[in-house]
Amino acid sequence: MHNILSIAKKDLRGLFSEKTLVLTIFIQLFIALFSSFLVVGLTSFYDPGSLSESEMKSANLGLAHRSEIVLNSSTGANGSNYTGYARYTSDIRPNRSVNETLLYRLIEAGKLSPVAYPDYSTAGSDFYRSEIDGILLVPNTTIEGSDLIDIHIYLPKTDLKATVLMLQLKEPLERFEQCVRNIRTARLPGYAPIDLKFPEKPSNPYFEFIYVVLIPLLVFTPAFISGGLIIDFITEEFEQKTIDLLLVSPVTFADILDGKILVATGIVPVQVSVWIALLLLNQIPVHNPVAILLLVTAVTLILVLTGAFISITLETRGTSQLFYSLILIMLFLLCYIFQNSPMNLVAKLAIDSPGCGVYLIIYLLIASLLYAVLRRIMRYQSRYRSGYHRRS
Amino acid sequence: MDTDINMMVGVFTIAKWELLRSRLDLSTRSMIAAGGFVVAIVVIASFASHSNMGSGLYTISLDDANLAQILECDDRFNILLLGSDDARDAYLSRGADILIISGNVSVHGTEKSIAALDALKSTMKLHREIRLSSYPDLNNSFPVWITIHHLEREQSFQMLASARSGSESDLDDGVAGSADADAAHDAAGAARGPQAYVSGEDAIIMELKRSGAAGPAETDADTPAPPADMQEFRQMARRNFLEKQTVATPSNIEPPIPFTSVIFAFIFMFPMYFVAQFYSASIMNERTNRSGEFLLVSPLTKREIVAGKTLPYLITTIGIMFVLAMYLKYTLGSTSSSEIVKNSLMIVAVMIPVVSLFLSFSLFSSILARSFKELTFVSVFFSTIVSGYLFFPAMFAHIHAIALISPMTLVVKILTGTEICLSEYLFSTVPFYCVSIATFGFATLIFREEDLFTQKTVKKKIIDCIELFLRKRSYLFLLTLIFIPFAYMFELMSIVLLFNIPLPYSIIAMICISALIEEVLKSAGVYTLSLKGYTGKQAIILAILAGSGFFVGEKLMMLVTVASIADSVFGTVISMGSLLVYPLLLHIGCVAIVAIGLRYQRYSVCLLAATAVHVAYNFFLLRGVIFA
């Protein structure tokens, strides 16, 4: 035990003196910063509700009727006959003005303040002058009819406002589709919509992202790094031939290995608890912190043992790291497929969903089994048995 | 000529050794094993189309067996199908997040419960869409279709550029204008004259008329035209998830999704990580076993050794990139082989600077590192930063011009069949070229015995490399000039990081960070020289050299990038507008503070003082934006 601890102390000191721990923390901080960029930046982008009032007002939408030529060609393309041509061309102005249409009213009810234009060319000039940031051409098709309603939307190219507008428009357009469907789906044989009455609650678009992606990623990053760390610990001794010196001292190879595994695994729960504390400070409650710590430690142990096994067999750093990364990717993909993967378990634990205890124990068992296997190999491979390392 | 040939021969000899050595490194058995893993990964990835992340998150208790069947399709839900009383009990005892009894949905007030409600809504919507698509009657099941067209319109900060060219000295106006697009627009309109004004407007109206009037098949819209019948609709719905969006009904339409760009970026960056790993391991091997000594005493120059060691890795990576690009282009539905090859070559042209940046960073870090552990961390650190720089702007590929910072945006554009122009290429790759060439240069400088085989600290080695560069004092001018692309990349990086902070704060943070970065880079040379000592008069000369070098570099960088970013508010922070005299004085002054201060104080103190002055100046310039 004393031997193991002294090896652990040596490696830990190395970590501190080379400031590698500082770099690790830097890397994790970086990931956190980028994730916050993802969460706040992107989700606010894709959720209309989280945009502030001023941003909303900065994007204006103009509505105009489509020209008559447009109407005709679109009805033609929809497979109906051209008989409507003469009837519509005779009347240049649409029957109703734009701000009487259902679509206009639905958009107005949303957060956008639409501007109605008598025709598309005035809308076009205002668009060029940046007075409006998008044009929606309202088709002259009736809701009760059976023609497709083809709405044309014009947005500025490579401009943030285009995205903002599209986000704002999605909800009114969906309502519009719903209105049209309410009338038209009645014509479908045997179709009855499932009617659920949803309570009105303000939603939090970040919630699922934070718990399903962000927290598992943050919590497992130290584990991934530790797996790589053990490879460096072990191959370094092989490549610099210091292993021979260590082995002529009273320590056995198993002791050396244990010491290194202890350091690589031990630093993970510390980092994870800091992450959980930081999340709490940011008002993101993480439930079951103890269970999460246990699970992460078990997974770390699995990764560290895998790393140790690879580096003992290969003895060179480059190839060991290659294999470790390949295995890591494979495990990562498997996490994606299997329902009770560690990633998903962390999400469920953090969100306080039931039914995780069994799997937690399974992962702990896998970790201890792997450790036992490694010990066995150490015992029966003659070259590691004594304190003397013989190369075959 | 003769020396050229000799150099080539030397480079190729080293390259050949490197290839032989790395093949010995990977035995046949491990090659096969690695291949097996790659195959396994591909197989698993093909199964991974359906995600199980987040399965079993929410619990729903309900009394309707029909509804239970629908909801069971979504892994996120645990379904408790009970009698109505039991279901209510389960809900009330907090065993379920949602209760559905006879079509009435109730939720707790907790965040989780509300998130479950959102999930329920989206699942029901999806179910409705799938069910409707089973009817053959398109006009009644999917009655509303949306066609989106994108029109060219000058963006506010580009307009500003033209306004500026008219009134060069009018900095204050320009800065205020960039915050206020309307004001900028008026200025631009005036500067461009009435002729351009009318034609631009007409073009938009013509476009409105043309694309509206043309049949759906002929429009160049960004969403496809509505399908003619249900058959065609089903074909559209079966899209590959890497492909562009096809079903454009209100429920299905989504704003441009950034995640496909991220997947592309990931596919291309992955091989780079591995090759860079092997490259740095090879350099590290030369160092740990001191086998590099034999190379150094050979008649080859340092440059030949570095070039020879790099070449095999560079070529391998570029080869992989080419194959990947061809494969992706092929899967994205491109059929003509000439187009595939042409586009793949373009992608390779975009990726070459990225690959060399990666390799140059791994070379530099493998010389700096004292042990394998340190190397792992230094290289992971570098690659996280570089990949962040590549990934995140690319998310906005089709949304905002800021995305052009990253070459990955260009790759995404080429893959999706958008034309790119030379100025875009230059804008996103020139910093990469400059930084990678400079890093290779610096690494070659310290590729010598004193630095390779000793346990010097990272800081000491960096100082060594600056010292070697400054053969004469006048080289200081060149050094700060070379540092410009580094400063530029760091600052662009910080824009991305600060993107999510609300506007006035992000600019304040940006000012402070960019001032600090610039001051560090400007004074690095002066600091190195100060270790040897200099007189007060020399300090002034050094400050002038360093300051003017930085200034010239800044203006050169402006020339390359002036079109897109340099005129947004952030750009003004970086380049401080187009004034000439004051920035020059500022740069020289700040370096002078450090140069003179170093004789009395520690470096960090001097640095902070210089940064403070720099920040104060920038605040003064941008007061219009910050306090508006």
HADDOCK unambig.tbl for C-alpha pairs under 7 A between the chains (distance, minus, plus):
assign (segid A and resid 18 and name CA) (segid B and resid 374 and name CA) 6.59 0.50 0.50
assign (segid A and resid 20 and name CA) (segid B and resid 374 and name CA) 5.95 0.50 0.50
assign (segid A and resid 20 and name CA) (segid B and resid 377 and name CA) 6.30 0.50 0.50
assign (segid A and resid 23 and name CA) (segid B and resid 377 and name CA) 6.41 0.50 0.50
assign (segid A and resid 24 and name CA) (segid B and resid 377 and name CA) 6.81 0.50 0.50
assign (segid A and resid 27 and name CA) (segid B and resid 381 and name CA) 5.91 0.50 0.50
assign (segid A and resid 34 and name CA) (segid B and resid 497 and name CA) 6.82 0.50 0.50
assign (segid A and resid 37 and name CA) (segid B and resid 497 and name CA) 6.70 0.50 0.50
assign (segid A and resid 37 and name CA) (segid B and resid 500 and name CA) 5.89 0.50 0.50
assign (segid A and resid 40 and name CA) (segid B and resid 500 and name CA) 6.26 0.50 0.50
assign (segid A and resid 41 and name CA) (segid B and resid 500 and name CA) 5.05 0.50 0.50
assign (segid A and resid 69 and name CA) (segid B and resid 213 and name CA) 5.93 0.50 0.50
assign (segid A and resid 70 and name CA) (segid B and resid 212 and name CA) 5.49 0.50 0.50
assign (segid A and resid 70 and name CA) (segid B and resid 213 and name CA) 4.38 0.50 0.50
assign (segid A and resid 73 and name CA) (segid B and resid 213 and name CA) 6.62 0.50 0.50
assign (segid A and resid 73 and name CA) (segid B and resid 215 and name CA) 6.04 0.50 0.50
assign (segid A and resid 74 and name CA) (segid B and resid 215 and name CA) 6.56 0.50 0.50
assign (segid A and resid 77 and name CA) (segid B and resid 215 and name CA) 6.59 0.50 0.50
assign (segid A and resid 78 and name CA) (segid B and resid 228 and name CA) 6.49 0.50 0.50
assign (segid A and resid 121 and name CA) (segid B and resid 205 and name CA) 5.63 0.50 0.50
assign (segid A and resid 124 and name CA) (segid B and resid 204 and name CA) 6.09 0.50 0.50
assign (segid A and resid 124 and name CA) (segid B and resid 205 and name CA) 5.22 0.50 0.50
assign (segid A and resid 125 and name CA) (segid B and resid 201 and name CA) 5.74 0.50 0.50
assign (segid A and resid 128 and name CA) (segid B and resid 153 and name CA) 6.70 0.50 0.50
assign (segid A and resid 128 and name CA) (segid B and resid 201 and name CA) 5.62 0.50 0.50
assign (segid A and resid 146 and name CA) (segid B and resid 139 and name CA) 5.99 0.50 0.50
assign (segid A and resid 146 and name CA) (segid B and resid 140 and name CA) 6.69 0.50 0.50
assign (segid A and resid 147 and name CA) (segid B and resid 139 and name CA) 6.16 0.50 0.50
assign (segid A and resid 148 and name CA) (segid B and resid 139 and name CA) 5.50 0.50 0.50
assign (segid A and resid 148 and name CA) (segid B and resid 143 and name CA) 5.02 0.50 0.50
assign (segid A and resid 148 and name CA) (segid B and resid 144 and name CA) 6.06 0.50 0.50
assign (segid A and resid 149 and name CA) (segid B and resid 143 and name CA) 5.96 0.50 0.50
assign (segid A and resid 149 and name CA) (segid B and resid 144 and name CA) 4.77 0.50 0.50
assign (segid A and resid 149 and name CA) (segid B and resid 145 and name CA) 6.04 0.50 0.50
assign (segid A and resid 150 and name CA) (segid B and resid 144 and name CA) 6.10 0.50 0.50
assign (segid A and resid 150 and name CA) (segid B and resid 145 and name CA) 4.81 0.50 0.50
assign (segid A and resid 150 and name CA) (segid B and resid 146 and name CA) 5.74 0.50 0.50
assign (segid A and resid 151 and name CA) (segid B and resid 145 and name CA) 6.05 0.50 0.50
assign (segid A and resid 151 and name CA) (segid B and resid 146 and name CA) 4.73 0.50 0.50
assign (segid A and resid 151 and name CA) (segid B and resid 147 and name CA) 6.05 0.50 0.50
assign (segid A and resid 152 and name CA) (segid B and resid 146 and name CA) 5.86 0.50 0.50
assign (segid A and resid 152 and name CA) (segid B and resid 147 and name CA) 4.71 0.50 0.50
assign (segid A and resid 152 and name CA) (segid B and resid 148 and name CA) 5.89 0.50 0.50
assign (segid A and resid 153 and name CA) (segid B and resid 147 and name CA) 6.05 0.50 0.50
assign (segid A and resid 153 and name CA) (segid B and resid 148 and name CA) 4.75 0.50 0.50
assign (segid A and resid 153 and name CA) (segid B and resid 149 and name CA) 6.07 0.50 0.50
assign (segid A and resid 154 and name CA) (segid B and resid 148 and name CA) 5.91 0.50 0.50
assign (segid A and resid 154 and name CA) (segid B and resid 149 and name CA) 4.76 0.50 0.50
assign (segid A and resid 154 and name CA) (segid B and resid 150 and name CA) 5.65 0.50 0.50
assign (segid A and resid 154 and name CA) (segid B and resid 151 and name CA) 6.55 0.50 0.50
assign (segid A and resid 155 and name CA) (segid B and resid 149 and name CA) 6.22 0.50 0.50
assign (segid A and resid 155 and name CA) (segid B and resid 150 and name CA) 4.86 0.50 0.50
assign (segid A and resid 155 and name CA) (segid B and resid 151 and name CA) 5.93 0.50 0.50
assign (segid A and resid 156 and name CA) (segid B and resid 150 and name CA) 5.47 0.50 0.50
assign (segid A and resid 156 and name CA) (segid B and resid 151 and name CA) 4.94 0.50 0.50
assign (segid A and resid 156 and name CA) (segid B and resid 152 and name CA) 5.95 0.50 0.50
assign (segid A and resid 156 and name CA) (segid B and resid 153 and name CA) 5.79 0.50 0.50
assign (segid A and resid 157 and name CA) (segid B and resid 150 and name CA) 4.98 0.50 0.50
assign (segid A and resid 157 and name CA) (segid B and resid 151 and name CA) 5.36 0.50 0.50
assign (segid A and resid 157 and name CA) (segid B and resid 152 and name CA) 5.28 0.50 0.50
assign (segid A and resid 157 and name CA) (segid B and resid 153 and name CA) 6.66 0.50 0.50
assign (segid A and resid 158 and name CA) (segid B and resid 398 and name CA) 6.14 0.50 0.50
assign (segid A and resid 158 and name CA) (segid B and resid 399 and name CA) 4.94 0.50 0.50
assign (segid A and resid 158 and name CA) (segid B and resid 400 and name CA) 4.82 0.50 0.50
assign (segid A and resid 158 and name CA) (segid B and resid 401 and name CA) 6.05 0.50 0.50
assign (segid A and resid 159 and name CA) (segid B and resid 399 and name CA) 5.80 0.50 0.50
assign (segid A and resid 159 and name CA) (segid B and resid 400 and name CA) 5.14 0.50 0.50
assign (segid A and resid 160 and name CA) (segid B and resid 399 and name CA) 5.78 0.50 0.50
assign (segid A and resid 160 and name CA) (segid B and resid 400 and name CA) 5.57 0.50 0.50
assign (segid A and resid 163 and name CA) (segid B and resid 255 and name CA) 6.22 0.50 0.50
assign (segid A and resid 163 and name CA) (segid B and resid 399 and name CA) 6.84 0.50 0.50
assign (segid A and resid 166 and name CA) (segid B and resid 255 and name CA) 6.33 0.50 0.50
assign (segid A and resid 167 and name CA) (segid B and resid 255 and name CA) 6.69 0.50 0.50
assign (segid A and resid 170 and name CA) (segid B and resid 250 and name CA) 6.43 0.50 0.50
assign (segid A and resid 173 and name CA) (segid B and resid 250 and name CA) 5.57 0.50 0.50
assign (segid A and resid 174 and name CA) (segid B and resid 250 and name CA) 5.03 0.50 0.50
assign (segid A and resid 174 and name CA) (segid B and resid 251 and name CA) 5.71 0.50 0.50
assign (segid A and resid 177 and name CA) (segid B and resid 144 and name CA) 5.97 0.50 0.50
assign (segid A and resid 177 and name CA) (segid B and resid 250 and name CA) 6.60 0.50 0.50
assign (segid A and resid 181 and name CA) (segid B and resid 141 and name CA) 6.82 0.50 0.50
assign (segid A and resid 184 and name CA) (segid B and resid 140 and name CA) 5.09 0.50 0.50
assign (segid A and resid 185 and name CA) (segid B and resid 140 and name CA) 5.68 0.50 0.50
assign (segid A and resid 185 and name CA) (segid B and resid 141 and name CA) 5.94 0.50 0.50
assign (segid A and resid 195 and name CA) (segid B and resid 103 and name CA) 6.45 0.50 0.50
assign (segid A and resid 196 and name CA) (segid B and resid 103 and name CA) 4.67 0.50 0.50
assign (segid A and resid 196 and name CA) (segid B and resid 104 and name CA) 5.97 0.50 0.50
assign (segid A and resid 196 and name CA) (segid B and resid 105 and name CA) 6.72 0.50 0.50
assign (segid A and resid 197 and name CA) (segid B and resid 103 and name CA) 6.10 0.50 0.50
assign (segid A and resid 197 and name CA) (segid B and resid 104 and name CA) 5.01 0.50 0.50
assign (segid A and resid 197 and name CA) (segid B and resid 105 and name CA) 5.79 0.50 0.50
assign (segid A and resid 198 and name CA) (segid B and resid 104 and name CA) 6.93 0.50 0.50
assign (segid A and resid 198 and name CA) (segid B and resid 105 and name CA) 5.37 0.50 0.50
assign (segid A and resid 199 and name CA) (segid B and resid 105 and name CA) 6.64 0.50 0.50
assign (segid A and resid 199 and name CA) (segid B and resid 106 and name CA) 6.59 0.50 0.50
assign (segid A and resid 203 and name CA) (segid B and resid 114 and name CA) 6.15 0.50 0.50
assign (segid A and resid 203 and name CA) (segid B and resid 115 and name CA) 6.65 0.50 0.50
assign (segid A and resid 204 and name CA) (segid B and resid 115 and name CA) 6.73 0.50 0.50
assign (segid A and resid 207 and name CA) (segid B and resid 115 and name CA) 6.57 0.50 0.50
assign (segid A and resid 208 and name CA) (segid B and resid 115 and name CA) 7.00 0.50 0.50
assign (segid A and resid 212 and name CA) (segid B and resid 53 and name CA) 6.84 0.50 0.50
assign (segid A and resid 212 and name CA) (segid B and resid 54 and name CA) 5.59 0.50 0.50
assign (segid A and resid 229 and name CA) (segid B and resid 373 and name CA) 6.65 0.50 0.50
assign (segid A and resid 232 and name CA) (segid B and resid 372 and name CA) 5.82 0.50 0.50
assign (segid A and resid 232 and name CA) (segid B and resid 373 and name CA) 5.39 0.50 0.50
assign (segid A and resid 236 and name CA) (segid B and resid 372 and name CA) 6.51 0.50 0.50
assign (segid A and resid 240 and name CA) (segid B and resid 288 and name CA) 6.68 0.50 0.50
assign (segid A and resid 318 and name CA) (segid B and resid 277 and name CA) 6.73 0.50 0.50
assign (segid A and resid 318 and name CA) (segid B and resid 278 and name CA) 5.73 0.50 0.50
assign (segid A and resid 318 and name CA) (segid B and resid 281 and name CA) 5.68 0.50 0.50
assign (segid A and resid 322 and name CA) (segid B and resid 274 and name CA) 6.93 0.50 0.50
assign (segid A and resid 323 and name CA) (segid B and resid 34 and name CA) 6.77 0.50 0.50
assign (segid A and resid 326 and name CA) (segid B and resid 37 and name CA) 6.49 0.50 0.50
assign (segid A and resid 330 and name CA) (segid B and resid 41 and name CA) 5.44 0.50 0.50
assign (segid A and resid 333 and name CA) (segid B and resid 44 and name CA) 6.65 0.50 0.50
assign (segid A and resid 333 and name CA) (segid B and resid 45 and name CA) 6.48 0.50 0.50
assign (segid A and resid 336 and name CA) (segid B and resid 48 and name CA) 6.49 0.50 0.50
assign (segid A and resid 336 and name CA) (segid B and resid 51 and name CA) 5.73 0.50 0.50
assign (segid A and resid 336 and name CA) (segid B and resid 52 and name CA) 5.74 0.50 0.50
assign (segid A and resid 336 and name CA) (segid B and resid 53 and name CA) 5.83 0.50 0.50
assign (segid A and resid 337 and name CA) (segid B and resid 48 and name CA) 5.71 0.50 0.50
assign (segid A and resid 337 and name CA) (segid B and resid 51 and name CA) 6.06 0.50 0.50
assign (segid A and resid 337 and name CA) (segid B and resid 52 and name CA) 5.46 0.50 0.50
assign (segid A and resid 338 and name CA) (segid B and resid 52 and name CA) 6.29 0.50 0.50
assign (segid A and resid 339 and name CA) (segid B and resid 52 and name CA) 5.47 0.50 0.50
assign (segid A and resid 339 and name CA) (segid B and resid 53 and name CA) 6.99 0.50 0.50
assign (segid A and resid 339 and name CA) (segid B and resid 55 and name CA) 6.15 0.50 0.50
assign (segid A and resid 344 and name CA) (segid B and resid 53 and name CA) 5.68 0.50 0.50
assign (segid A and resid 344 and name CA) (segid B and resid 54 and name CA) 5.67 0.50 0.50
assign (segid A and resid 347 and name CA) (segid B and resid 54 and name CA) 6.79 0.50 0.50
assign (segid A and resid 348 and name CA) (segid B and resid 57 and name CA) 5.90 0.50 0.50
assign (segid A and resid 353 and name CA) (segid B and resid 57 and name CA) 5.91 0.50 0.50
assign (segid A and resid 353 and name CA) (segid B and resid 58 and name CA) 6.88 0.50 0.50
